[in-house]
């Protein structure tokens, strides 16, 4: 689903709870150059719904959402 996109950075928020899930993602996105790709590892239904929505609201592009058993993976373009 990620079509060979190689992330520039990665953040694991599997141990975080809202609102820290998106805070950690937002800080990581701010460190990337424009157009950079952030890989996000997360768990749970709430972050899987809220993190992509918040990223889009902040003007970022969600490239892929790979929901898995246990951990899920997002790719977000800054």
PDB file with SEQRES, HELIX, SHEET and CRYST1 records, atoms N, CA, C and O in Angstrom:
SEQRES   1 A   78  UNK UNK UNK UNK UNK UNK UNK UNK UNK UNK UNK UNK UNK          
SEQRES   2 A   78  UNK UNK UNK UNK UNK UNK UNK UNK UNK UNK UNK UNK UNK          
SEQRES   3 A   78  UNK UNK UNK UNK UNK UNK UNK UNK UNK UNK UNK UNK UNK          
SEQRES   4 A   78  UNK UNK UNK UNK UNK UNK UNK UNK UNK UNK UNK UNK UNK          
SEQRES   5 A   78  UNK UNK UNK UNK UNK UNK UNK UNK UNK UNK UNK UNK UNK          
SEQRES   6 A   78  UNK UNK UNK UNK UNK UNK UNK UNK UNK UNK UNK UNK UNK          
HELIX    1 AA1 UNK A   20  UNK A   31  1                                  12    
HELIX    2 AA2 UNK A   45  UNK A   57  1                                  13    
SHEET    1 AA1 4 UNK A   9  UNK A  12  0                                        
SHEET    2 AA1 4 UNK A  37  UNK A  42  1                                        
SHEET    3 AA1 4 UNK A  72  UNK A  77 -1                                        
SHEET    4 AA1 4 UNK A  61  UNK A  66 -1                                        
CRYST1    1.000    1.000    1.000  90.00  90.00  90.00 P 1           1          
ATOM      1  N   UNK A   1       0.815  -1.209   0.000  1.00  0.00           N  
ATOM      2  CA  UNK A   1       0.000   0.000   0.000  1.00  0.00           C  
ATOM      3  C   UNK A   1       0.853   1.265   0.000  1.00  0.00           C  
ATOM      4  O   UNK A   1       0.400   2.321  -0.442  1.00  0.00           O  
ATOM      5  N   UNK A   2       2.081   1.161   0.492  1.00  0.00           N  
ATOM      6  CA  UNK A   2       2.938   2.346   0.585  1.00  0.00           C  
ATOM      7  C   UNK A   2       3.688   2.622  -0.714  1.00  0.00           C  
ATOM      8  O   UNK A   2       4.417   3.611  -0.798  1.00  0.00           O  
ATOM      9  N   UNK A   3       3.528   1.770  -1.733  1.00  0.00           N  
ATOM     10  CA  UNK A   3       4.096   1.988  -3.065  1.00  0.00           C  
ATOM     11  C   UNK A   3       5.575   2.329  -3.047  1.00  0.00           C  
ATOM     12  O   UNK A   3       6.010   3.189  -3.813  1.00  0.00           O  
ATOM     13  N   UNK A   4       6.358   1.687  -2.201  1.00  0.00           N  
ATOM     14  CA  UNK A   4       7.796   1.879  -2.183  1.00  0.00           C  
ATOM     15  C   UNK A   4       8.269   3.192  -1.590  1.00  0.00           C  
ATOM     16  O   UNK A   4       9.436   3.547  -1.751  1.00  0.00           O  
ATOM     17  N   UNK A   5       7.410   3.916  -0.916  1.00  0.00           N  
ATOM     18  CA  UNK A   5       7.801   5.176  -0.280  1.00  0.00           C  
ATOM     19  C   UNK A   5       8.719   4.864   0.896  1.00  0.00           C  
ATOM     20  O   UNK A   5       8.372   4.059   1.760  1.00  0.00           O  
ATOM     21  N   UNK A   6       9.877   5.494   0.930  1.00  0.00           N  
ATOM     22  CA  UNK A   6      10.828   5.301   2.019  1.00  0.00           C  
ATOM     23  C   UNK A   6      10.707   6.480   2.976  1.00  0.00           C  
ATOM     24  O   UNK A   6      10.936   7.623   2.581  1.00  0.00           O  
ATOM     25  N   UNK A   7      10.345   6.212   4.246  1.00  0.00           N  
ATOM     26  CA  UNK A   7      10.184   7.313   5.195  1.00  0.00           C  
ATOM     27  C   UNK A   7      11.513   7.978   5.544  1.00  0.00           C  
ATOM     28  O   UNK A   7      12.560   7.332   5.575  1.00  0.00           O  
ATOM     29  N   UNK A   8      11.448   9.268   5.803  1.00  0.00           N  
ATOM     30  CA  UNK A   8      12.622  10.029   6.228  1.00  0.00           C  
ATOM     31  C   UNK A   8      12.846   9.919   7.730  1.00  0.00           C  
ATOM     32  O   UNK A   8      13.964  10.098   8.214  1.00  0.00           O  
ATOM     33  N   UNK A   9      11.778   9.624   8.461  1.00  0.00           N  
ATOM     34  CA  UNK A   9      11.855   9.496   9.923  1.00  0.00           C  
ATOM     35  C   UNK A   9      10.735   8.579  10.375  1.00  0.00           C  
ATOM     36  O   UNK A   9       9.778   8.332   9.641  1.00  0.00           O  
ATOM     37  N   UNK A  10      10.871   8.078  11.601  1.00  0.00           N  
ATOM     38  CA  UNK A  10       9.870   7.177  12.150  1.00  0.00           C  
ATOM     39  C   UNK A  10       9.610   7.546  13.601  1.00  0.00           C  
ATOM     40  O   UNK A  10      10.519   7.973  14.313  1.00  0.00           O  
ATOM     41  N   UNK A  11       8.364   7.381  14.037  1.00  0.00           N  
ATOM     42  CA  UNK A  11       8.009   7.618  15.435  1.00  0.00           C  
ATOM     43  C   UNK A  11       7.077   6.492  15.880  1.00  0.00           C  
ATOM     44  O   UNK A  11       6.154   6.110  15.161  1.00  0.00           O  
ATOM     45  N   UNK A  12       7.335   5.973  17.068  1.00  0.00           N  
ATOM     46  CA  UNK A  12       6.527   4.900  17.636  1.00  0.00           C  
ATOM     47  C   UNK A  12       5.698   5.486  18.778  1.00  0.00           C  
ATOM     48  O   UNK A  12       6.241   5.882  19.809  1.00  0.00           O  
ATOM     49  N   UNK A  13       4.391   5.536  18.588  1.00  0.00           N  
ATOM     50  CA  UNK A  13       3.513   6.097  19.619  1.00  0.00           C  
ATOM     51  C   UNK A  13       2.651   5.009  20.257  1.00  0.00           C  
ATOM     52  O   UNK A  13       1.597   5.299  20.823  1.00  0.00           O  
ATOM     53  N   UNK A  14       3.104   3.757  20.162  1.00  0.00           N  
ATOM     54  CA  UNK A  14       2.312   2.646  20.688  1.00  0.00           C  
ATOM     55  C   UNK A  14       2.129   2.720  22.200  1.00  0.00           C  
ATOM     56  O   UNK A  14       1.161   2.165  22.720  1.00  0.00           O  
ATOM     57  N   UNK A  15       3.021   3.384  22.915  1.00  0.00           N  
ATOM     58  CA  UNK A  15       2.909   3.485  24.373  1.00  0.00           C  
ATOM     59  C   UNK A  15       2.203   4.762  24.824  1.00  0.00           C  
ATOM     60  O   UNK A  15       2.007   4.970  26.021  1.00  0.00           O  
ATOM     61  N   UNK A  16       1.823   5.617  23.878  1.00  0.00           N  
ATOM     62  CA  UNK A  16       1.212   6.913  24.214  1.00  0.00           C  
ATOM     63  C   UNK A  16      -0.309   6.816  24.249  1.00  0.00           C  
ATOM     64  O   UNK A  16      -0.900   5.922  23.644  1.00  0.00           O  
ATOM     65  N   UNK A  17      -0.932   7.749  24.968  1.00  0.00           N  
ATOM     66  CA  UNK A  17      -2.390   7.879  24.975  1.00  0.00           C  
ATOM     67  C   UNK A  17      -2.737   9.314  24.563  1.00  0.00           C  
ATOM     68  O   UNK A  17      -1.924  10.227  24.706  1.00  0.00           O  
ATOM     69  N   UNK A  18      -3.950   9.492  24.054  1.00  0.00           N  
ATOM     70  CA  UNK A  18      -4.393  10.829  23.648  1.00  0.00           C  
ATOM     71  C   UNK A  18      -4.360  11.762  24.849  1.00  0.00           C  
ATOM     72  O   UNK A  18      -4.706  11.339  25.952  1.00  0.00           O  
ATOM     73  N   UNK A  19      -3.960  13.005  24.675  1.00  0.00           N  
ATOM     74  CA  UNK A  19      -3.648  13.677  23.420  1.00  0.00           C  
ATOM     75  C   UNK A  19      -2.189  13.560  23.001  1.00  0.00           C  
ATOM     76  O   UNK A  19      -1.801  14.137  21.985  1.00  0.00           O  
ATOM     77  N   UNK A  20      -1.371  12.832  23.751  1.00  0.00           N  
ATOM     78  CA  UNK A  20       0.057  12.757  23.438  1.00  0.00           C  
ATOM     79  C   UNK A  20       0.345  12.037  22.130  1.00  0.00           C  
ATOM     80  O   UNK A  20       1.412  12.227  21.546  1.00  0.00           O  
ATOM     81  N   UNK A  21      -0.589  11.210  21.656  1.00  0.00           N  
ATOM     82  CA  UNK A  21      -0.337  10.505  20.396  1.00  0.00           C  
ATOM     83  C   UNK A  21      -0.062  11.504  19.276  1.00  0.00           C  
ATOM     84  O   UNK A  21       0.964  11.407  18.604  1.00  0.00           O  
ATOM     85  N   UNK A  22      -0.955  12.453  19.067  1.00  0.00           N  
ATOM     86  CA  UNK A  22      -0.725  13.388  17.971  1.00  0.00           C  
ATOM     87  C   UNK A  22       0.326  14.440  18.310  1.00  0.00           C  
ATOM     88  O   UNK A  22       0.992  14.952  17.409  1.00  0.00           O  
ATOM     89  N   UNK A  23       0.486  14.767  19.564  1.00  0.00           N  
ATOM     90  CA  UNK A  23       1.547  15.715  19.947  1.00  0.00           C  
ATOM     91  C   UNK A  23       2.903  15.174  19.506  1.00  0.00           C  
ATOM     92  O   UNK A  23       3.703  15.911  18.931  1.00  0.00           O  
ATOM     93  N   UNK A  24       3.169  13.903  19.767  1.00  0.00           N  
ATOM     94  CA  UNK A  24       4.441  13.290  19.363  1.00  0.00           C  
ATOM     95  C   UNK A  24       4.593  13.282  17.848  1.00  0.00           C  
ATOM     96  O   UNK A  24       5.678  13.547  17.330  1.00  0.00           O  
ATOM     97  N   UNK A  25       3.502  12.978  17.131  1.00  0.00           N  
ATOM     98  CA  UNK A  25       3.526  12.968  15.665  1.00  0.00           C  
ATOM     99  C   UNK A  25       3.770  14.373  15.139  1.00  0.00           C  
ATOM    100  O   UNK A  25       4.579  14.566  14.232  1.00  0.00           O  
ATOM    101  N   UNK A  26       3.081  15.347  15.697  1.00  0.00           N  
ATOM    102  CA  UNK A  26       3.219  16.739  15.242  1.00  0.00           C  
ATOM    103  C   UNK A  26       4.654  17.234  15.430  1.00  0.00           C  
ATOM    104  O   UNK A  26       5.203  17.883  14.539  1.00  0.00           O  
ATOM    105  N   UNK A  27       5.256  16.939  16.563  1.00  0.00           N  
ATOM    106  CA  UNK A  27       6.649  17.339  16.804  1.00  0.00           C  
ATOM    107  C   UNK A  27       7.583  16.683  15.799  1.00  0.00           C  
ATOM    108  O   UNK A  27       8.511  17.324  15.307  1.00  0.00           O  
ATOM    109  N   UNK A  28       7.349  15.420  15.491  1.00  0.00           N  
ATOM    110  CA  UNK A  28       8.182  14.719  14.509  1.00  0.00           C  
ATOM    111  C   UNK A  28       8.005  15.316  13.115  1.00  0.00           C  
ATOM    112  O   UNK A  28       8.978  15.454  12.374  1.00  0.00           O  
ATOM    113  N   UNK A  29       6.774  15.670  12.753  1.00  0.00           N  
ATOM    114  CA  UNK A  29       6.516  16.287  11.450  1.00  0.00           C  
ATOM    115  C   UNK A  29       7.197  17.654  11.344  1.00  0.00           C  
ATOM    116  O   UNK A  29       7.696  18.018  10.279  1.00  0.00           O  
ATOM    117  N   UNK A  30       7.219  18.407  12.441  1.00  0.00           N  
ATOM    118  CA  UNK A  30       7.842  19.730  12.427  1.00  0.00           C  
ATOM    119  C   UNK A  30       9.351  19.644  12.210  1.00  0.00           C  
ATOM    120  O   UNK A  30       9.956  20.601  11.728  1.00  0.00           O  
ATOM    121  N   UNK A  31       9.964  18.521  12.555  1.00  0.00           N  
ATOM    122  CA  UNK A  31      11.408  18.347  12.359  1.00  0.00           C  
ATOM    123  C   UNK A  31      11.760  17.966  10.927  1.00  0.00           C  
ATOM    124  O   UNK A  31      12.922  18.052  10.530  1.00  0.00           O  
ATOM    125  N   UNK A  32      10.765  17.547  10.149  1.00  0.00           N  
ATOM    126  CA  UNK A  32      11.016  17.131   8.768  1.00  0.00           C  
ATOM    127  C   UNK A  32      11.021  18.336   7.826  1.00  0.00           C  
ATOM    128  O   UNK A  32      10.354  19.342   8.070  1.00  0.00           O  
ATOM    129  N   UNK A  33      11.779  18.208   6.763  1.00  0.00           N  
ATOM    130  CA  UNK A  33      11.724  19.208   5.692  1.00  0.00           C  
ATOM    131  C   UNK A  33      10.387  19.060   4.973  1.00  0.00           C  
ATOM    132  O   UNK A  33       9.781  17.989   4.996  1.00  0.00           O  
ATOM    133  N   UNK A  34       9.932  20.132   4.337  1.00  0.00           N  
ATOM    134  CA  UNK A  34       8.689  20.072   3.559  1.00  0.00           C  
ATOM    135  C   UNK A  34       8.796  18.931   2.549  1.00  0.00           C  
ATOM    136  O   UNK A  34       9.795  18.811   1.839  1.00  0.00           O  
ATOM    137  N   UNK A  35       7.773  18.109   2.491  1.00  0.00           N  
ATOM    138  CA  UNK A  35       7.761  16.977   1.564  1.00  0.00           C  
ATOM    139  C   UNK A  35       8.336  15.701   2.152  1.00  0.00           C  
ATOM    140  O   UNK A  35       8.247  14.640   1.534  1.00  0.00           O  
ATOM    141  N   UNK A  36       8.927  15.790   3.345  1.00  0.00           N  
ATOM    142  CA  UNK A  36       9.469  14.599   3.994  1.00  0.00           C  
ATOM    143  C   UNK A  36       8.344  13.672   4.428  1.00  0.00           C  
ATOM    144  O   UNK A  36       7.202  14.094   4.611  1.00  0.00           O  
ATOM    145  N   UNK A  37       8.693  12.395   4.588  1.00  0.00           N  
ATOM    146  CA  UNK A  37       7.690  11.390   4.951  1.00  0.00           C  
ATOM    147  C   UNK A  37       8.000  10.835   6.336  1.00  0.00           C  
ATOM    148  O   UNK A  37       9.129  10.439   6.630  1.00  0.00           O  
ATOM    149  N   UNK A  38       6.968  10.815   7.181  1.00  0.00           N  
ATOM    150  CA  UNK A  38       7.071  10.288   8.530  1.00  0.00           C  
ATOM    151  C   UNK A  38       6.315   8.965   8.617  1.00  0.00           C  
ATOM    152  O   UNK A  38       5.155   8.868   8.217  1.00  0.00           O  
ATOM    153  N   UNK A  39       6.989   7.958   9.144  1.00  0.00           N  
ATOM    154  CA  UNK A  39       6.361   6.673   9.425  1.00  0.00           C  
ATOM    155  C   UNK A  39       5.908   6.697  10.887  1.00  0.00           C  
ATOM    156  O   UNK A  39       6.690   7.043  11.773  1.00  0.00           O  
ATOM    157  N   UNK A  40       4.658   6.333  11.138  1.00  0.00           N  
ATOM    158  CA  UNK A  40       4.101   6.343  12.486  1.00  0.00           C  
ATOM    159  C   UNK A  40       3.604   4.943  12.830  1.00  0.00           C  
ATOM    160  O   UNK A  40       2.795   4.368  12.102  1.00  0.00           O  
ATOM    161  N   UNK A  41       4.090   4.401  13.938  1.00  0.00           N  
ATOM    162  CA  UNK A  41       3.604   3.120  14.457  1.00  0.00           C  
ATOM    163  C   UNK A  41       2.679   3.415  15.620  1.00  0.00           C  
ATOM    164  O   UNK A  41       3.035   4.184  16.513  1.00  0.00           O  
ATOM    165  N   UNK A  42       1.496   2.817  15.625  1.00  0.00           N  
ATOM    166  CA  UNK A  42       0.520   3.091  16.679  1.00  0.00           C  
ATOM    167  C   UNK A  42      -0.325   1.859  16.969  1.00  0.00           C  
ATOM    168  O   UNK A  42      -0.348   0.905  16.192  1.00  0.00           O  
ATOM    169  N   UNK A  43      -1.014   1.898  18.093  1.00  0.00           N  
ATOM    170  CA  UNK A  43      -1.944   0.831  18.448  1.00  0.00           C  
ATOM    171  C   UNK A  43      -3.253   1.454  18.901  1.00  0.00           C  
ATOM    172  O   UNK A  43      -3.282   2.582  19.395  1.00  0.00           O  
ATOM    173  N   UNK A  44      -4.319   0.715  18.729  1.00  0.00           N  
ATOM    174  CA  UNK A  44      -5.616   1.152  19.220  1.00  0.00           C  
ATOM    175  C   UNK A  44      -6.444   1.857  18.169  1.00  0.00           C  
ATOM    176  O   UNK A  44      -5.925   2.451  17.223  1.00  0.00           O  
ATOM    177  N   UNK A  45      -7.734   1.772  18.362  1.00  0.00           N  
ATOM    178  CA  UNK A  45      -8.688   2.352  17.415  1.00  0.00           C  
ATOM    179  C   UNK A  45      -8.694   3.882  17.447  1.00  0.00           C  
ATOM    180  O   UNK A  45      -8.776   4.523  16.399  1.00  0.00           O  
ATOM    181  N   UNK A  46      -8.607   4.469  18.643  1.00  0.00           N  
ATOM    182  CA  UNK A  46      -8.683   5.922  18.770  1.00  0.00           C  
ATOM    183  C   UNK A  46      -7.531   6.627  18.040  1.00  0.00           C  
ATOM    184  O   UNK A  46      -7.790   7.536  17.252  1.00  0.00           O  
ATOM    185  N   UNK A  47      -6.263   6.241  18.275  1.00  0.00           N  
ATOM    186  CA  UNK A  47      -5.182   6.897  17.529  1.00  0.00           C  
ATOM    187  C   UNK A  47      -5.267   6.637  16.025  1.00  0.00           C  
ATOM    188  O   UNK A  47      -4.921   7.507  15.226  1.00  0.00           O  
ATOM    189  N   UNK A  48      -5.722   5.453  15.638  1.00  0.00           N  
ATOM    190  CA  UNK A  48      -5.831   5.128  14.214  1.00  0.00           C  
ATOM    191  C   UNK A  48      -6.844   6.026  13.520  1.00  0.00           C  
ATOM    192  O   UNK A  48      -6.715   6.304  12.328  1.00  0.00           O  
ATOM    193  N   UNK A  49      -7.843   6.475  14.253  1.00  0.00           N  
ATOM    194  CA  UNK A  49      -8.845   7.399  13.707  1.00  0.00           C  
ATOM    195  C   UNK A  49      -8.374   8.856  13.827  1.00  0.00           C  
ATOM    196  O   UNK A  49      -8.492   9.632  12.879  1.00  0.00           O  
ATOM    197  N   UNK A  50      -7.840   9.218  14.998  1.00  0.00           N  
ATOM    198  CA  UNK A  50      -7.542  10.620  15.288  1.00  0.00           C  
ATOM    199  C   UNK A  50      -6.250  11.146  14.684  1.00  0.00           C  
ATOM    200  O   UNK A  50      -6.210  12.293  14.240  1.00  0.00           O  
ATOM    201  N   UNK A  51      -5.194  10.343  14.653  1.00  0.00           N  
ATOM    202  CA  UNK A  51      -3.905  10.833  14.147  1.00  0.00           C  
ATOM    203  C   UNK A  51      -3.990  11.208  12.662  1.00  0.00           C  
ATOM    204  O   UNK A  51      -3.560  12.302  12.297  1.00  0.00           O  
ATOM    205  N   UNK A  52      -4.530  10.338  11.788  1.00  0.00           N  
ATOM    206  CA  UNK A  52      -4.642  10.753  10.380  1.00  0.00           C  
ATOM    207  C   UNK A  52      -5.534  11.982  10.202  1.00  0.00           C  
ATOM    208  O   UNK A  52      -5.227  12.858   9.393  1.00  0.00           O  
ATOM    209  N   UNK A  53      -6.634  12.051  10.953  1.00  0.00           N  
ATOM    210  CA  UNK A  53      -7.538  13.198  10.840  1.00  0.00           C  
ATOM    211  C   UNK A  53      -6.821  14.486  11.249  1.00  0.00           C  
ATOM    212  O   UNK A  53      -6.913  15.498  10.553  1.00  0.00           O  
ATOM    213  N   UNK A  54      -6.115  14.447  12.368  1.00  0.00           N  
ATOM    214  CA  UNK A  54      -5.397  15.629  12.844  1.00  0.00           C  
ATOM    215  C   UNK A  54      -4.297  16.035  11.871  1.00  0.00           C  
ATOM    216  O   UNK A  54      -4.081  17.224  11.637  1.00  0.00           O  
ATOM    217  N   UNK A  55      -3.608  15.061  11.309  1.00  0.00           N  
ATOM    218  CA  UNK A  55      -2.550  15.362  10.336  1.00  0.00           C  
ATOM    219  C   UNK A  55      -3.140  16.075   9.116  1.00  0.00           C  
ATOM    220  O   UNK A  55      -2.581  17.063   8.641  1.00  0.00           O  
ATOM    221  N   UNK A  56      -4.262  15.576   8.615  1.00  0.00           N  
ATOM    222  CA  UNK A  56      -4.911  16.225   7.463  1.00  0.00           C  
ATOM    223  C   UNK A  56      -5.352  17.639   7.810  1.00  0.00           C  
ATOM    224  O   UNK A  56      -5.194  18.562   7.010  1.00  0.00           O  
ATOM    225  N   UNK A  57      -5.907  17.804   9.013  1.00  0.00           N  
ATOM    226  CA  UNK A  57      -6.358  19.131   9.444  1.00  0.00           C  
ATOM    227  C   UNK A  57      -5.195  20.113   9.532  1.00  0.00           C  
ATOM    228  O   UNK A  57      -5.388  21.313   9.340  1.00  0.00           O  
ATOM    229  N   UNK A  58      -3.992  19.623   9.820  1.00  0.00           N  
ATOM    230  CA  UNK A  58      -2.797  20.469   9.882  1.00  0.00           C  
ATOM    231  C   UNK A  58      -2.149  20.666   8.514  1.00  0.00           C  
ATOM    232  O   UNK A  58      -1.098  21.300   8.415  1.00  0.00           O  
ATOM    233  N   UNK A  59      -2.766  20.128   7.457  1.00  0.00           N  
ATOM    234  CA  UNK A  59      -2.269  20.343   6.101  1.00  0.00           C  
ATOM    235  C   UNK A  59      -1.299  19.301   5.589  1.00  0.00           C  
ATOM    236  O   UNK A  59      -0.672  19.503   4.550  1.00  0.00           O  
ATOM    237  N   UNK A  60      -1.162  18.192   6.295  1.00  0.00           N  
ATOM    238  CA  UNK A  60      -0.274  17.123   5.851  1.00  0.00           C  
ATOM    239  C   UNK A  60      -1.052  16.116   5.017  1.00  0.00           C  
ATOM    240  O   UNK A  60      -2.280  16.059   5.085  1.00  0.00           O  
ATOM    241  N   UNK A  61      -0.339  15.329   4.237  1.00  0.00           N  
ATOM    242  CA  UNK A  61      -0.960  14.325   3.381  1.00  0.00           C  
ATOM    243  C   UNK A  61      -0.730  12.938   3.972  1.00  0.00           C  
ATOM    244  O   UNK A  61       0.413  12.537   4.194  1.00  0.00           O  
ATOM    245  N   UNK A  62      -1.809  12.208   4.226  1.00  0.00           N  
ATOM    246  CA  UNK A  62      -1.700  10.831   4.700  1.00  0.00           C  
ATOM    247  C   UNK A  62      -1.541   9.955   3.462  1.00  0.00           C  
ATOM    248  O   UNK A  62      -2.461   9.834   2.653  1.00  0.00           O  
ATOM    249  N   UNK A  63      -0.373   9.350   3.325  1.00  0.00           N  
ATOM    250  CA  UNK A  63      -0.068   8.543   2.142  1.00  0.00           C  
ATOM    251  C   UNK A  63      -0.611   7.135   2.251  1.00  0.00           C  
ATOM    252  O   UNK A  63      -1.043   6.550   1.257  1.00  0.00           O  
ATOM    253  N   UNK A  64      -0.590   6.585   3.463  1.00  0.00           N  
ATOM    254  CA  UNK A  64      -1.070   5.220   3.613  1.00  0.00           C  
ATOM    255  C   UNK A  64      -1.417   4.937   5.055  1.00  0.00           C  
ATOM    256  O   UNK A  64      -0.808   5.467   5.984  1.00  0.00           O  
ATOM    257  N   UNK A  65      -2.413   4.086   5.216  1.00  0.00           N  
ATOM    258  CA  UNK A  65      -2.822   3.587   6.528  1.00  0.00           C  
ATOM    259  C   UNK A  65      -2.839   2.069   6.405  1.00  0.00           C  
ATOM    260  O   UNK A  65      -3.639   1.508   5.655  1.00  0.00           O  
ATOM    261  N   UNK A  66      -1.959   1.414   7.140  1.00  0.00           N  
ATOM    262  CA  UNK A  66      -1.902  -0.047   7.140  1.00  0.00           C  
ATOM    263  C   UNK A  66      -2.301  -0.530   8.527  1.00  0.00           C  
ATOM    264  O   UNK A  66      -1.475  -0.595   9.437  1.00  0.00           O  
ATOM    265  N   UNK A  67      -3.579  -0.869   8.676  1.00  0.00           N  
ATOM    266  CA  UNK A  67      -4.082  -1.349   9.966  1.00  0.00           C  
ATOM    267  C   UNK A  67      -3.700  -2.813  10.106  1.00  0.00           C  
ATOM    268  O   UNK A  67      -3.956  -3.625   9.217  1.00  0.00           O  
ATOM    269  N   UNK A  68      -3.082  -3.137  11.238  1.00  0.00           N  
ATOM    270  CA  UNK A  68      -2.652  -4.506  11.454  1.00  0.00           C  
ATOM    271  C   UNK A  68      -3.139  -5.035  12.778  1.00  0.00           C  
ATOM    272  O   UNK A  68      -3.744  -4.314  13.571  1.00  0.00           O  
ATOM    273  N   UNK A  69      -2.870  -6.293  13.005  1.00  0.00           N  
ATOM    274  CA  UNK A  69      -3.188  -6.926  14.286  1.00  0.00           C  
ATOM    275  C   UNK A  69      -2.164  -6.430  15.292  1.00  0.00           C  
ATOM    276  O   UNK A  69      -0.977  -6.732  15.161  1.00  0.00           O  
ATOM    277  N   UNK A  70      -2.585  -5.699  16.261  1.00  0.00           N  
ATOM    278  CA  UNK A  70      -1.650  -5.151  17.255  1.00  0.00           C  
ATOM    279  C   UNK A  70      -1.171  -3.768  16.858  1.00  0.00           C  
ATOM    280  O   UNK A  70      -1.697  -2.765  17.340  1.00  0.00           O  
ATOM    281  N   UNK A  71      -0.167  -3.708  15.974  1.00  0.00           N  
ATOM    282  CA  UNK A  71       0.385  -2.414  15.544  1.00  0.00           C  
ATOM    283  C   UNK A  71      -0.179  -2.036  14.177  1.00  0.00           C  
ATOM    284  O   UNK A  71      -0.425  -2.890  13.326  1.00  0.00           O  
ATOM    285  N   UNK A  72      -0.374  -0.740  13.995  1.00  0.00           N  
ATOM    286  CA  UNK A  72      -0.752  -0.197  12.691  1.00  0.00           C  
ATOM    287  C   UNK A  72       0.326   0.779  12.258  1.00  0.00           C  
ATOM    288  O   UNK A  72       1.105   1.257  13.082  1.00  0.00           O  
ATOM    289  N   UNK A  73       0.373   1.078  10.960  1.00  0.00           N  
ATOM    290  CA  UNK A  73       1.421   1.931  10.397  1.00  0.00           C  
ATOM    291  C   UNK A  73       0.785   3.002   9.525  1.00  0.00           C  
ATOM    292  O   UNK A  73      -0.099   2.715   8.718  1.00  0.00           O  
ATOM    293  N   UNK A  74       1.240   4.234   9.692  1.00  0.00           N  
ATOM    294  CA  UNK A  74       0.827   5.352   8.844  1.00  0.00           C  
ATOM    295  C   UNK A  74       2.057   5.918   8.163  1.00  0.00           C  
ATOM    296  O   UNK A  74       3.157   5.881   8.714  1.00  0.00           O  
ATOM    297  N   UNK A  75       1.867   6.439   6.970  1.00  0.00           N  
ATOM    298  CA  UNK A  75       2.894   7.249   6.322  1.00  0.00           C  
ATOM    299  C   UNK A  75       2.262   8.608   6.056  1.00  0.00           C  
ATOM    300  O   UNK A  75       1.206   8.707   5.432  1.00  0.00           O  
ATOM    301  N   UNK A  76       2.931   9.660   6.542  1.00  0.00           N  
ATOM    302  CA  UNK A  76       2.399  11.014   6.447  1.00  0.00           C  
ATOM    303  C   UNK A  76       3.452  11.907   5.793  1.00  0.00           C  
ATOM    304  O   UNK A  76       4.603  11.944   6.228  1.00  0.00           O  
ATOM    305  N   UNK A  77       3.053  12.618   4.754  1.00  0.00           N  
ATOM    306  CA  UNK A  77       3.969  13.564   4.093  1.00  0.00           C  
ATOM    307  C   UNK A  77       3.817  14.939   4.748  1.00  0.00           C  
ATOM    308  O   UNK A  77       2.715  15.477   4.858  1.00  0.00           O  
ATOM    309  N   UNK A  78       4.956  15.492   5.180  1.00  0.00           N  
ATOM    310  CA  UNK A  78       4.963  16.803   5.863  1.00  0.00           C  
ATOM    311  C   UNK A  78       4.685  17.915   4.870  1.00  0.00           C  
ATOM    312  O   UNK A  78       4.649  19.086   5.248  1.00  0.00           O  
TER     313      UNK A  78                                                      
END                                                                             
